[in-house]
């Protein structure tokens, strides 16, 4: 599967952005999908994930209550709605997909086999 992330940009503190991840392939509904982010000089970190049928979602504590992950399998799309953005949310955001992600791997990079290119999110103070 190939992934294409988009929707990043420059926004002020407290603003919102919606990231999109477009996937190729007719079997997208069989993949678990996650968003990770990487700020300059820092390691890539987990943001949010959603199981293949959309029934279970996982959030990092740092974004809980502010970010919402969703998916539309009919359109091969995953979204990350980001509200109440903070300067510390500034990073390159990546979407990733895994066909065999076990529960303990949902928040870890090792659970995902396919990665899209990143999209830059910059939150100004």
N, C-alpha and C positions, 0 to 999 in steps of 0.2 A: 504494500500500500504506500502511496506517496501522499505527503501532507504539505499543505501550504497555509501558513499563518499570515494573518493580515489584521489591520484595524488599529495598530499602534499609532502613537502620535504624542504631541505635546499638550499637556493639560495642566490647569492650575490645581493647587491643593483643594480638596473637596469636590473636585469634578468627577466625571464618569467617562469611561471608555468601554467599548464592547469589542473584544477580540474574536476573530473567527478562525476556524481551522477547517479547511476544505480537504476532503480525502478522496482519493481515486479508488476505484475497485468496487465490485459489486458485493463484497463480503464485509464491508465496513461495519455492519451491525454486529459482527462477531468479535470486534476489537474493543478492549478497554482503552480509554483515552485519558490523558492527563495533560495538565499545563505545568511547566517548570519555568523558573526564571533565573537569570544570572546577572547580578550587578557587577560593575567594574571592580576587579580585584577580589571578588568573592566567588565561592563555589556555587554551582548550580543547585537550586533548592526547589523542593516541591511546593506547588501552589494549590492545585485542586485536581481531582480525578473523578471519573464517572464510569460505572460498569457498563458493559456492552448493551444492556437493555435499559439503561438509565435509571434502574431501580435503586441503586446505591451510589451515594456521592461522598467524597472525602475532601476536607478542607484543611489547609495549614492553619494553625492557631493565629498566625499573623494576619490572615485575611478573613477569618471567620466573621460572618455577619456583614461583610462588605462586598465580597466577591461571590458570584454564583455561576456554577458550571452547568451547562445543559447541552443536549444533543438532539439532532433531528436526523434520524437514520434514513428517512426517506430522501433527504437531501444530501446525505453524506457530510454533515456539518456538525461541528462542536463549537460551542460558544463559551466565552468567559466574560460575563458582565461584571465590570469593576466599578464600584461606587465608592464615594467618600475616599478618594485616592489621597495618598500621603507621599511626601518626597521619598520616603524609604521604599516605596513601591517602584521606583525608577529602576529599570532593568530591561534586558532583552528577554522576551517571553517566547517560550518554545512549546509547541504541542507535540505529543508523542503518543504512539499507539502500540498496544501489545495484545497478541492473540491468546497468550497463555499466562496472563498475569495472575498469580495467586494472591489471596487477600493480604498476606504479609508484605507483598511487594507493591501494593497499589500506590504507596507514597515514596517509592524508591526508583531511581533511574534504571536499575537492573530489571525492573518489571516491564520495560518497554523496548521494543525492537526497532521501531521506526520513528524517525524524528523529522520534523519540518525545519525549515530555516527560521530564524527568529524574527520577531517584530519588536521594534524598540518602543518602549513606553517611558516617557519622561514626565515627571510631575514636578512642576516648579513651585517653590515656596512663596 
